[in-house]
Amino acid sequence: MKSNLFIVWIISLSLFLFPSCLMQYGNTIETASTSLRDTSCKSETKPILIFFDKEPIDFPYSKIAYLEIKGNDGVTNEAMINRLKFTANNACANAVLFIDKQFADRESGYIGNEESKNIYTAPILSGIAVNIPDTVYLKKLDNKADTMYHSYILQSMKKEAQERDNSTAFSIVTVFLGVIIAILANAL
């Protein structure tokens, strides 16, 4: 009888600890936006012009925010640029200037599972979100009225949230089963 009780307690403890092993870390795209001034705008999707670090800037602009996007393992350049545009749009900007690409080591894996640890080199895009006067903006926009970045990022964020929700739901169910087993073990 005591042997069975011990086994039930071990199973219960395992079910309490198991969810932490399934919690993944370090494999999301991280976005940072540091506001340089207060802005407010209508929440509409607009084309965002991008200018890389070495491109000449021959027009006036006003700085809005410093942006930094840290990629995950296997992220594409397109996904990084789309995230940068999305973040700039949310900051009420119509362009991102001085875009620079660097790399940094990041770690991903599952909490409590050292064997799952993966160190990879992730891309980092940074730039300054700005507002260009409308006359210059429309001239520079030319035929580059691409707003598909918005729906792409919303889809990507929805997928990430769904994965988090699934992981959380599994953890809750597993802990609930552990509590039930522990209660049953005490009843024996």
C-alpha positions as CSV (number, residue, x, y, z in Angstrom):
1,M,0.0,0.0,0.0
2,K,2.8,2.4,0.9
3,S,4.6,1.5,-2.3
4,N,1.5,2.5,-4.3
5,L,1.2,5.7,-2.4
6,F,4.9,6.5,-3.1
7,I,4.4,5.9,-6.9
8,V,1.3,8.1,-6.9
9,W,3.2,10.9,-5.2
10,I,6.1,10.6,-7.7
11,I,3.6,10.7,-10.6
12,S,1.9,13.7,-9.1
13,L,5.1,15.5,-8.6
14,S,6.1,14.8,-12.2
15,L,2.9,16.2,-13.4
16,F,3.5,19.4,-11.5
17,L,7.0,19.8,-12.8
18,F,6.4,18.5,-16.4
19,P,4.8,21.7,-17.7
20,S,7.9,23.8,-16.9
21,C,9.8,21.5,-19.2
22,L,7.5,22.4,-22.1
23,M,7.8,26.2,-21.7
24,Q,9.9,27.4,-24.6
25,Y,12.1,30.5,-24.4
26,G,14.3,32.5,-26.7
27,N,12.6,31.8,-30.0
28,T,10.4,34.8,-30.6
29,I,11.0,38.0,-32.5
30,E,11.6,40.7,-30.0
31,T,10.5,44.3,-30.7
32,A,11.6,47.4,-28.9
33,S,10.5,50.9,-29.6
34,T,11.9,53.8,-27.6
35,S,9.8,57.0,-28.1
36,L,11.8,60.1,-28.7
37,R,8.7,62.4,-28.5
38,D,5.0,62.2,-27.9
39,T,2.9,61.4,-31.0
40,S,-0.6,60.5,-31.7
41,C,-2.1,59.4,-34.9
42,K,-5.0,57.6,-36.5
43,S,-4.4,53.9,-36.3
44,E,-4.3,53.3,-40.1
45,T,-1.9,51.2,-42.1
46,K,0.2,53.2,-44.4
47,P,3.2,52.5,-46.5
48,I,6.5,52.9,-44.6
49,L,9.6,54.0,-46.5
50,I,12.9,52.4,-45.5
51,F,16.4,53.8,-45.9
52,F,19.4,51.8,-44.9
53,D,22.4,53.1,-43.1
54,K,24.5,54.1,-46.1
55,E,21.7,55.7,-48.2
56,P,21.8,59.5,-48.5
57,I,19.1,61.4,-46.7
58,D,18.4,64.5,-48.7
59,F,15.1,65.6,-47.1
60,P,13.8,67.0,-43.8
61,Y,12.4,64.7,-41.2
62,S,11.4,64.6,-37.5
63,K,12.5,61.8,-35.3
64,I,9.8,59.8,-33.5
65,A,11.3,56.6,-32.0
66,Y,14.4,54.4,-32.0
67,L,13.4,50.9,-33.2
68,E,15.2,47.6,-32.6
69,I,14.0,44.2,-33.9
70,K,15.8,41.0,-32.7
71,G,15.2,38.0,-34.9
72,N,14.8,34.4,-33.9
73,D,16.4,31.3,-35.3
74,G,15.7,31.0,-39.0
75,V,13.9,34.4,-39.4
76,T,14.0,35.8,-42.9
77,N,15.1,39.3,-43.9
78,E,11.6,40.0,-45.2
79,A,10.0,39.1,-41.8
80,M,12.5,41.4,-40.0
81,I,11.8,44.3,-42.4
82,N,8.0,43.7,-42.1
83,R,8.3,43.8,-38.3
84,L,10.3,47.0,-38.5
85,K,7.7,48.6,-40.7
86,F,4.9,47.5,-38.5
87,T,6.6,48.9,-35.4
88,A,7.2,52.2,-37.2
89,N,3.6,52.4,-38.3
90,N,2.5,51.9,-34.7
91,A,4.8,54.7,-33.6
92,C,3.0,57.1,-36.1
93,A,6.0,57.2,-38.5
94,N,6.0,57.1,-42.2
95,A,9.6,56.1,-42.7
96,V,12.5,54.4,-41.0
97,L,16.0,55.8,-41.5
98,F,19.5,54.6,-40.9
99,I,18.6,50.9,-40.8
100,D,21.5,48.9,-39.6
101,K,21.8,45.1,-39.4
102,Q,23.9,43.5,-36.8
103,F,24.1,40.0,-35.2
104,A,24.1,38.7,-31.6
105,D,24.0,35.3,-30.0
106,R,20.7,34.2,-28.5
107,E,19.7,31.1,-26.6
108,S,16.5,29.1,-27.0
109,G,15.2,25.9,-25.5
110,Y,12.8,24.5,-23.0
111,I,12.9,25.6,-19.3
112,G,14.4,22.9,-17.1
113,N,15.8,21.0,-20.1
114,E,19.5,21.7,-20.6
115,E,19.7,19.3,-23.5
116,S,17.3,21.5,-25.5
117,K,19.5,24.5,-25.2
118,N,20.4,26.0,-28.6
119,I,22.7,29.0,-29.1
120,Y,22.3,30.7,-32.4
121,T,23.3,33.9,-34.1
122,A,20.2,36.2,-34.5
123,P,20.0,39.2,-36.8
124,I,19.2,42.6,-35.2
125,L,17.7,45.5,-37.2
126,S,17.7,49.0,-35.8
127,G,16.7,52.3,-37.1
128,I,15.0,55.6,-36.4
129,A,11.3,55.9,-37.0
130,V,10.6,59.4,-38.5
131,N,8.0,61.5,-40.1
132,I,8.8,63.0,-43.5
133,P,6.7,66.0,-44.7
134,D,3.8,64.8,-46.9
135,T,5.1,66.4,-50.1
136,V,8.4,64.7,-49.8
137,Y,6.8,61.4,-48.6
138,L,4.4,61.2,-51.5
139,K,7.3,62.0,-54.0
140,K,9.5,59.3,-52.4
141,L,6.7,56.8,-52.1
142,D,6.4,56.7,-55.9
143,N,4.8,53.2,-56.6
144,K,6.0,51.6,-53.4
145,A,2.6,51.6,-51.7
146,D,3.1,48.3,-49.9
147,T,1.0,47.7,-46.8
148,M,1.1,43.9,-46.9
149,Y,3.6,44.0,-44.0
150,H,0.7,44.8,-41.7
151,S,-1.3,41.7,-42.4
152,Y,1.8,39.5,-42.5
153,I,2.8,40.7,-39.0
154,L,-0.7,40.3,-37.6
155,Q,-0.8,36.7,-38.9
156,S,2.6,36.1,-37.4
157,M,1.6,37.6,-34.0
158,K,-1.6,35.6,-34.0
159,K,0.4,32.3,-34.6
160,E,2.8,33.2,-31.8
161,A,-0.1,33.9,-29.4
162,Q,-1.8,30.6,-30.4
163,E,1.3,28.7,-29.6
164,R,1.6,30.4,-26.2
165,D,-2.1,29.7,-25.5
166,N,-1.7,26.0,-26.4
167,S,1.4,25.7,-24.2
168,T,-0.4,27.5,-21.3
169,A,-3.6,25.3,-21.7
170,F,-1.5,22.1,-21.7
171,S,0.3,23.3,-18.5
172,I,-3.0,24.1,-16.8
173,V,-4.5,20.7,-17.7
174,T,-1.3,18.9,-16.6
175,V,-1.2,20.7,-13.2
176,F,-4.9,20.0,-12.7
177,L,-4.3,16.3,-13.3
178,G,-1.5,16.4,-10.8
179,V,-3.7,18.0,-8.2
180,I,-6.4,15.3,-8.8
181,I,-3.9,12.5,-8.5
182,A,-2.5,14.1,-5.3
183,I,-6.0,14.3,-3.8
184,L,-6.7,10.7,-4.8
185,A,-3.4,9.6,-3.3
186,N,-4.3,11.3,0.0
187,A,-7.6,9.6,0.0
188,L,-5.9,6.2,-0.2
